Amino acid sequence: MLRRELIQTAGVLTVTSAAAMPLAAYAQRSYQEGQDYVALDKRVPGETQGGKVEIIEFFWYNCPHCNAFEPRLEEWVAKLPKDVVFRRAPVAFRDEFVPQQRLYYSLEAMGKVGELHKKVFYAIHAEKRRLDTQASIGEWIATQGVDRKKFDELYNSFAVQTKATRAAKMQNDYKVGGVPAMGIAGRFYTDGSLAQSMERALQVTDWLISEIKKGR
């Protein structure tokens, strides 16, 4: 996990991974509030209705831990039940993060997240491209067969600006301490530091989803 206070040194951090724990090994165990996750003092309003459980991943495209976590997260999301809704929220711990927030929400508005989300990570972490300004992002977008004019219009639109602002507020409401991190139902928060690894954070999230469905 890339801690919020260590963002300045993101380029020199190394990524570690934990082996997945078999489902049977944690299905019957419980996790401790304040140790494995935190319960929020104030509930964070969500966008999901109909009694569904909303899960949010907080991420930053430049974060090497988010890049390493993405394949495992995709596997986990693919197995979520229909009454659980998954969303992503790009963080903005500083103003310099805003261009990548707008990148994500522009892709979302164009229906291109599924196609290009992983490619953004690859461009940054494998190809070593700097995608941190509207100009550099636009140049890269044009290489992906995307209509740059339409992309730029969305990037500068009020709708995308509003979503970026909401994401920043949500990260503060959830008290996100670093990325990647998970917000659960507007009520709980966990991350790799609390849970000891992001693999275990997913296990904690699964358990919290189960507890919420039980009315706890």
Secondary structure, DSSP 8 states (H G I E B T S, - for coil): -EEGGGGGGGGG----------HHHHTT----BTTTBEE-SS----S--TT-EEEEEEE-TT-HHHHHHHHHHHHHHHT--TTEEEEEEE--SSGGGHHHHHHHHHHHHTT-HHHHHHHHHHHHHTS-----SHHHHHHHHHHTT--HHHHHHHHTSHHHHHHHHHHHHHHHHTT--EESEEEETTTEEEEHHHHSSHHHHHHHHHHHHHHHHTT-
